[in-house]
Amino acid sequence: MMTCRCGGPLRLDLAHISEAQRFNCLTTTRLLWKCCLCGRSLWLEQATVARSNGSMVVAEANALA
């Protein structure tokens, strides 16, 4: 499970995934993760997420304006 720097869990933004599917670019789009506690957002390449799968990752998520 990936966590934000505040300690909250990061979840995939399902609306972002839905839009990527709608425009048929899901395989090439970056994934948008949002913190459940503080609301920070983090953009990650899909390859980065695949490499870190199974290990605890502390993500330095920065708020997007």
Biopython code that builds the backbone (N, CA, C, O; Angstrom):
import numpy as np
from Bio.PDB.StructureBuilder import StructureBuilder

atoms = [
    (1, "MET", "N", (0.839, -1.174, 0.000)),
    (1, "MET", "CA", (0.000, 0.000, 0.000)),
    (1, "MET", "C", (0.888, 1.243, 0.000)),
    (1, "MET", "O", (1.871, 1.315, 0.737)),
    (2, "MET", "N", (0.535, 2.203, -0.822)),
    (2, "MET", "CA", (1.289, 3.448, -0.880)),
    (2, "MET", "C", (0.685, 4.444, 0.100)),
    (2, "MET", "O", (-0.534, 4.512, 0.260)),
    (3, "THR", "N", (1.544, 5.211, 0.752)),
    (3, "THR", "CA", (1.068, 6.208, 1.694)),
    (3, "THR", "C", (1.620, 7.581, 1.345)),
    (3, "THR", "O", (2.676, 7.703, 0.724)),
    (4, "CYS", "N", (0.903, 8.590, 1.746)),
    (4, "CYS", "CA", (1.291, 9.991, 1.583)),
    (4, "CYS", "C", (2.281, 10.346, 2.685)),
    (4, "CYS", "O", (2.464, 9.577, 3.628)),
    (5, "ARG", "N", (2.911, 11.495, 2.570)),
    (5, "ARG", "CA", (3.849, 11.913, 3.614)),
    (5, "ARG", "C", (3.152, 12.211, 4.936)),
    (5, "ARG", "O", (3.799, 12.236, 5.983)),
    (6, "CYS", "N", (1.825, 12.440, 4.901)),
    (6, "CYS", "CA", (1.076, 12.653, 6.138)),
    (6, "CYS", "C", (0.720, 11.329, 6.812)),
    (6, "CYS", "O", (0.254, 11.313, 7.951)),
    (7, "GLY", "N", (0.941, 10.221, 6.105)),
    (7, "GLY", "CA", (0.638, 8.907, 6.656)),
    (7, "GLY", "C", (-0.664, 8.311, 6.154)),
    (7, "GLY", "O", (-0.962, 7.147, 6.424)),
    (8, "GLY", "N", (-1.441, 9.100, 5.426)),
    (8, "GLY", "CA", (-2.713, 8.614, 4.909)),
    (8, "GLY", "C", (-2.528, 7.736, 3.679)),
    (8, "GLY", "O", (-1.539, 7.873, 2.960)),
    (9, "PRO", "N", (-3.471, 6.840, 3.437)),
    (9, "PRO", "CA", (-3.367, 5.957, 2.274)),
    (9, "PRO", "C", (-3.676, 6.707, 0.978)),
    (9, "PRO", "O", (-4.545, 7.578, 0.945)),
    (10, "LEU", "N", (-2.955, 6.359, -0.082)),
    (10, "LEU", "CA", (-3.209, 6.928, -1.404)),
    (10, "LEU", "C", (-4.136, 5.989, -2.163)),
    (10, "LEU", "O", (-3.932, 4.775, -2.170)),
    (11, "ARG", "N", (-5.147, 6.550, -2.794)),
    (11, "ARG", "CA", (-6.112, 5.787, -3.592)),
    (11, "ARG", "C", (-6.119, 6.337, -5.010)),
    (11, "ARG", "O", (-5.917, 7.532, -5.224)),
    (12, "LEU", "N", (-6.350, 5.463, -5.967)),
    (12, "LEU", "CA", (-6.462, 5.900, -7.350)),
    (12, "LEU", "C", (-7.692, 6.781, -7.515)),
    (12, "LEU", "O", (-8.737, 6.520, -6.919)),
    (13, "ASP", "N", (-7.561, 7.825, -8.327)),
    (13, "ASP", "CA", (-8.691, 8.694, -8.634)),
    (13, "ASP", "C", (-9.508, 8.020, -9.736)),
    (13, "ASP", "O", (-9.105, 8.008, -10.899)),
    (14, "LEU", "N", (-10.651, 7.463, -9.362)),
    (14, "LEU", "CA", (-11.461, 6.694, -10.304)),
    (14, "LEU", "C", (-12.041, 7.554, -11.420)),
    (14, "LEU", "O", (-12.247, 7.056, -12.527)),
    (15, "ALA", "N", (-12.306, 8.820, -11.160)),
    (15, "ALA", "CA", (-12.812, 9.711, -12.208)),
    (15, "ALA", "C", (-11.755, 9.900, -13.293)),
    (15, "ALA", "O", (-12.076, 9.946, -14.480)),
    (16, "HIS", "N", (-10.493, 10.008, -12.879)),
    (16, "HIS", "CA", (-9.398, 10.158, -13.840)),
    (16, "HIS", "C", (-9.269, 8.904, -14.709)),
    (16, "HIS", "O", (-9.072, 9.007, -15.920)),
    (17, "ILE", "N", (-9.378, 7.731, -14.101)),
    (17, "ILE", "CA", (-9.299, 6.479, -14.848)),
    (17, "ILE", "C", (-10.468, 6.356, -15.819)),
    (17, "ILE", "O", (-10.298, 5.902, -16.950)),
    (18, "SER", "N", (-11.643, 6.759, -15.376)),
    (18, "SER", "CA", (-12.824, 6.711, -16.229)),
    (18, "SER", "C", (-12.649, 7.599, -17.465)),
    (18, "SER", "O", (-13.009, 7.202, -18.573)),
    (19, "GLU", "N", (-12.103, 8.786, -17.272)),
    (19, "GLU", "CA", (-11.857, 9.685, -18.406)),
    (19, "GLU", "C", (-10.817, 9.105, -19.362)),
    (19, "GLU", "O", (-10.961, 9.221, -20.579)),
    (20, "ALA", "N", (-9.776, 8.484, -18.820)),
    (20, "ALA", "CA", (-8.756, 7.864, -19.669)),
    (20, "ALA", "C", (-9.353, 6.723, -20.491)),
    (20, "ALA", "O", (-9.002, 6.555, -21.658)),
    (21, "GLN", "N", (-10.244, 5.945, -19.896)),
    (21, "GLN", "CA", (-10.920, 4.874, -20.634)),
    (21, "GLN", "C", (-11.816, 5.465, -21.710)),
    (21, "GLN", "O", (-11.883, 4.949, -22.825)),
    (22, "ARG", "N", (-12.491, 6.532, -21.376)),
    (22, "ARG", "CA", (-13.409, 7.178, -22.321)),
    (22, "ARG", "C", (-12.677, 7.660, -23.570)),
    (22, "ARG", "O", (-13.198, 7.558, -24.680)),
    (23, "PHE", "N", (-11.460, 8.189, -23.383)),
    (23, "PHE", "CA", (-10.680, 8.690, -24.505)),
    (23, "PHE", "C", (-9.709, 7.645, -25.058)),
    (23, "PHE", "O", (-8.864, 7.955, -25.898)),
    (24, "ASN", "N", (-9.840, 6.399, -24.575)),
    (24, "ASN", "CA", (-9.055, 5.267, -25.063)),
    (24, "ASN", "C", (-7.548, 5.499, -24.940)),
    (24, "ASN", "O", (-6.792, 5.203, -25.865)),
    (25, "CYS", "N", (-7.121, 6.027, -23.798)),
    (25, "CYS", "CA", (-5.687, 6.250, -23.575)),
    (25, "CYS", "C", (-5.257, 5.748, -22.198)),
    (25, "CYS", "O", (-4.306, 6.271, -21.617)),
    (26, "LEU", "N", (-5.942, 4.752, -21.682)),
    (26, "LEU", "CA", (-5.657, 4.245, -20.343)),
    (26, "LEU", "C", (-4.255, 3.650, -20.235)),
    (26, "LEU", "O", (-3.614, 3.776, -19.191)),
    (27, "THR", "N", (-3.773, 3.013, -21.282)),
    (27, "THR", "CA", (-2.458, 2.361, -21.210)),
    (27, "THR", "C", (-1.306, 3.352, -21.223)),
    (27, "THR", "O", (-0.199, 2.998, -20.815)),
    (28, "THR", "N", (-1.526, 4.576, -21.675)),
    (28, "THR", "CA", (-0.434, 5.554, -21.767)),
    (28, "THR", "C", (-0.538, 6.703, -20.777)),
    (28, "THR", "O", (0.400, 7.489, -20.643)),
    (29, "THR", "N", (-1.636, 6.809, -20.100)),
    (29, "THR", "CA", (-1.829, 7.935, -19.178)),
    (29, "THR", "C", (-1.132, 7.703, -17.848)),
    (29, "THR", "O", (-0.970, 6.565, -17.406)),
    (30, "ARG", "N", (-0.723, 8.796, -17.216)),
    (30, "ARG", "CA", (-0.178, 8.687, -15.865)),
    (30, "ARG", "C", (-1.329, 8.494, -14.894)),
    (30, "ARG", "O", (-2.447, 8.941, -15.148)),
    (31, "LEU", "N", (-1.053, 7.824, -13.779)),
    (31, "LEU", "CA", (-2.084, 7.557, -12.780)),
    (31, "LEU", "C", (-2.115, 8.665, -11.744)),
    (31, "LEU", "O", (-1.075, 9.116, -11.264)),
    (32, "LEU", "N", (-3.314, 9.093, -11.409)),
    (32, "LEU", "CA", (-3.503, 10.132, -10.396)),
    (32, "LEU", "C", (-3.927, 9.471, -9.092)),
    (32, "LEU", "O", (-4.952, 8.793, -9.024)),
    (33, "TRP", "N", (-3.117, 9.682, -8.059)),
    (33, "TRP", "CA", (-3.391, 9.141, -6.728)),
    (33, "TRP", "C", (-3.756, 10.294, -5.806)),
    (33, "TRP", "O", (-3.161, 11.368, -5.888)),
    (34, "LYS", "N", (-4.727, 10.079, -4.935)),
    (34, "LYS", "CA", (-5.143, 11.098, -3.975)),
    (34, "LYS", "C", (-5.092, 10.532, -2.567)),
    (34, "LYS", "O", (-5.446, 9.378, -2.326)),
    (35, "CYS", "N", (-4.638, 11.379, -1.636)),
    (35, "CYS", "CA", (-4.569, 10.989, -0.232)),
    (35, "CYS", "C", (-5.968, 11.077, 0.379)),
    (35, "CYS", "O", (-6.694, 12.049, 0.170)),
    (36, "CYS", "N", (-6.322, 10.056, 1.127)),
    (36, "CYS", "CA", (-7.644, 10.022, 1.773)),
    (36, "CYS", "C", (-7.730, 10.964, 2.973)),
    (36, "CYS", "O", (-8.827, 11.358, 3.367)),
    (37, "LEU", "N", (-6.587, 11.328, 3.558)),
    (37, "LEU", "CA", (-6.603, 12.185, 4.744)),
    (37, "LEU", "C", (-6.453, 13.667, 4.414)),
    (37, "LEU", "O", (-7.287, 14.482, 4.809)),
    (38, "CYS", "N", (-5.393, 14.014, 3.692)),
    (38, "CYS", "CA", (-5.100, 15.431, 3.486)),
    (38, "CYS", "C", (-5.514, 15.949, 2.108)),
    (38, "CYS", "O", (-5.572, 17.162, 1.906)),
    (39, "GLY", "N", (-5.800, 15.065, 1.165)),
    (39, "GLY", "CA", (-6.254, 15.484, -0.149)),
    (39, "GLY", "C", (-5.152, 15.795, -1.151)),
    (39, "GLY", "O", (-5.446, 16.223, -2.267)),
    (40, "ARG", "N", (-3.883, 15.589, -0.780)),
    (40, "ARG", "CA", (-2.795, 15.824, -1.725)),
    (40, "ARG", "C", (-2.916, 14.869, -2.909)),
    (40, "ARG", "O", (-3.483, 13.782, -2.794)),
    (41, "SER", "N", (-2.375, 15.294, -4.041)),
    (41, "SER", "CA", (-2.403, 14.472, -5.238)),
    (41, "SER", "C", (-0.995, 14.119, -5.668)),
    (41, "SER", "O", (-0.049, 14.865, -5.414)),
    (42, "LEU", "N", (-0.866, 12.979, -6.320)),
    (42, "LEU", "CA", (0.424, 12.509, -6.791)),
    (42, "LEU", "C", (0.225, 11.860, -8.156)),
    (42, "LEU", "O", (-0.634, 10.995, -8.324)),
    (43, "TRP", "N", (1.029, 12.286, -9.131)),
    (43, "TRP", "CA", (1.005, 11.681, -10.461)),
    (43, "TRP", "C", (2.142, 10.687, -10.546)),
    (43, "TRP", "O", (3.285, 11.037, -10.256)),
    (44, "LEU", "N", (1.859, 9.462, -10.935)),
    (44, "LEU", "CA", (2.892, 8.445, -11.104)),
    (44, "LEU", "C", (2.712, 7.756, -12.446)),
    (44, "LEU", "O", (1.590, 7.540, -12.904)),
    (45, "GLU", "N", (3.835, 7.415, -13.069)),
    (45, "GLU", "CA", (3.800, 6.593, -14.271)),
    (45, "GLU", "C", (3.366, 5.198, -13.868)),
    (45, "GLU", "O", (3.646, 4.765, -12.750)),
    (46, "GLN", "N", (2.695, 4.493, -14.749)),
    (46, "GLN", "CA", (2.219, 3.156, -14.432)),
    (46, "GLN", "C", (3.377, 2.205, -14.150)),
    (46, "GLN", "O", (3.235, 1.302, -13.325)),
    (47, "ALA", "N", (4.518, 2.383, -14.813)),
    (47, "ALA", "CA", (5.675, 1.520, -14.593)),
    (47, "ALA", "C", (6.220, 1.703, -13.174)),
    (47, "ALA", "O", (6.686, 0.741, -12.563)),
    (48, "THR", "N", (6.165, 2.923, -12.649)),
    (48, "THR", "CA", (6.635, 3.199, -11.287)),
    (48, "THR", "C", (5.792, 2.452, -10.275)),
    (48, "THR", "O", (6.318, 1.885, -9.318)),
    (49, "VAL", "N", (4.492, 2.451, -10.484)),
    (49, "VAL", "CA", (3.577, 1.764, -9.570)),
    (49, "VAL", "C", (3.802, 0.261, -9.636)),
    (49, "VAL", "O", (3.769, -0.412, -8.606)),
    (50, "ALA", "N", (4.030, -0.272, -10.827)),
    (50, "ALA", "CA", (4.250, -1.710, -10.984)),
    (50, "ALA", "C", (5.527, -2.143, -10.270)),
    (50, "ALA", "O", (5.554, -3.217, -9.669)),
    (51, "ARG", "N", (6.582, -1.339, -10.322)),
    (51, "ARG", "CA", (7.840, -1.681, -9.654)),
    (51, "ARG", "C", (7.686, -1.681, -8.142)),
    (51, "ARG", "O", (8.294, -2.509, -7.464)),
    (52, "SER", "N", (6.885, -0.766, -7.598)),
    (52, "SER", "CA", (6.762, -0.629, -6.152)),
    (52, "SER", "C", (5.658, -1.511, -5.570)),
    (52, "SER", "O", (5.435, -1.501, -4.360)),
    (53, "ASN", "N", (4.981, -2.256, -6.401)),
    (53, "ASN", "CA", (3.894, -3.111, -5.939)),
    (53, "ASN", "C", (4.431, -4.156, -4.950)),
    (53, "ASN", "O", (5.431, -4.824, -5.213)),
    (54, "GLY", "N", (3.751, -4.276, -3.824)),
    (54, "GLY", "CA", (4.147, -5.259, -2.836)),
    (54, "GLY", "C", (5.046, -4.705, -1.750)),
    (54, "GLY", "O", (5.313, -5.403, -0.771)),
    (55, "SER", "N", (5.517, -3.491, -1.883)),
    (55, "SER", "CA", (6.371, -2.908, -0.853)),
    (55, "SER", "C", (5.748, -1.599, -0.378)),
    (55, "SER", "O", (4.991, -0.947, -1.098)),
    (56, "MET", "N", (6.085, -1.241, 0.836)),
    (56, "MET", "CA", (5.570, 0.008, 1.404)),
    (56, "MET", "C", (6.344, 1.179, 0.806)),
    (56, "MET", "O", (7.570, 1.240, 0.897)),
    (57, "VAL", "N", (5.621, 2.094, 0.204)),
    (57, "VAL", "CA", (6.240, 3.250, -0.432)),
    (57, "VAL", "C", (5.692, 4.503, 0.218)),
    (57, "VAL", "O", (4.478, 4.685, 0.306)),
    (58, "VAL", "N", (6.578, 5.359, 0.670)),
    (58, "VAL", "CA", (6.148, 6.645, 1.201)),
    (58, "VAL", "C", (6.293, 7.654, 0.079)),
    (58, "VAL", "O", (7.402, 7.959, -0.358)),
    (59, "ALA", "N", (5.185, 8.160, -0.375)),
    (59, "ALA", "CA", (5.183, 9.065, -1.513)),
    (59, "ALA", "C", (5.192, 10.502, -1.025)),
    (59, "ALA", "O", (4.380, 10.897, -0.189)),
    (60, "GLU", "N", (6.103, 11.259, -1.550)),
    (60, "GLU", "CA", (6.141, 12.684, -1.255)),
    (60, "GLU", "C", (5.141, 13.370, -2.173)),
    (60, "GLU", "O", (5.514, 13.942, -3.197)),
    (61, "ALA", "N", (3.888, 13.308, -1.804)),
    (61, "ALA", "CA", (2.825, 13.859, -2.635)),
    (61, "ALA", "C", (2.721, 15.374, -2.432)),
    (61, "ALA", "O", (2.629, 15.857, -1.303)),
    (62, "ASN", "N", (2.737, 16.087, -3.507)),
    (62, "ASN", "CA", (2.601, 17.530, -3.461)),
    (62, "ASN", "C", (1.202, 17.931, -3.911)),
    (62, "ASN", "O", (0.640, 17.321, -4.821)),
    (63, "ALA", "N", (0.660, 18.922, -3.297)),
    (63, "ALA", "CA", (-0.667, 19.393, -3.655)),
    (63, "ALA", "C", (-0.624, 19.997, -5.049)),
    (63, "ALA", "O", (0.299, 20.739, -5.386)),
    (64, "LEU", "N", (-1.621, 19.678, -5.850)),
    (64, "LEU", "CA", (-1.731, 20.256, -7.184)),
    (64, "LEU", "C", (-2.667, 21.447, -7.116)),
    (64, "LEU", "O", (-3.752, 21.372, -6.538)),
    (65, "ALA", "N", (-2.237, 22.535, -7.709)),
    (65, "ALA", "CA", (-3.081, 23.744, -7.687)),
    (65, "ALA", "C", (-3.995, 23.773, -8.874)),
    (65, "ALA", "O", (-4.778, 24.711, -9.027)),
]
sb = StructureBuilder()
sb.init_structure("model")
sb.init_model(0)
sb.init_chain("A")
sb.init_seg("    ")
for serial, (resi, resn, name, xyz) in enumerate(atoms, 1):
    if name == "N":
        sb.init_residue(resn, " ", resi, " ")
    sb.init_atom(name, np.array(xyz, "f"), 0.0, 1.0, " ", f" {name:<3s}", serial, name[0])
structure = sb.get_structure()
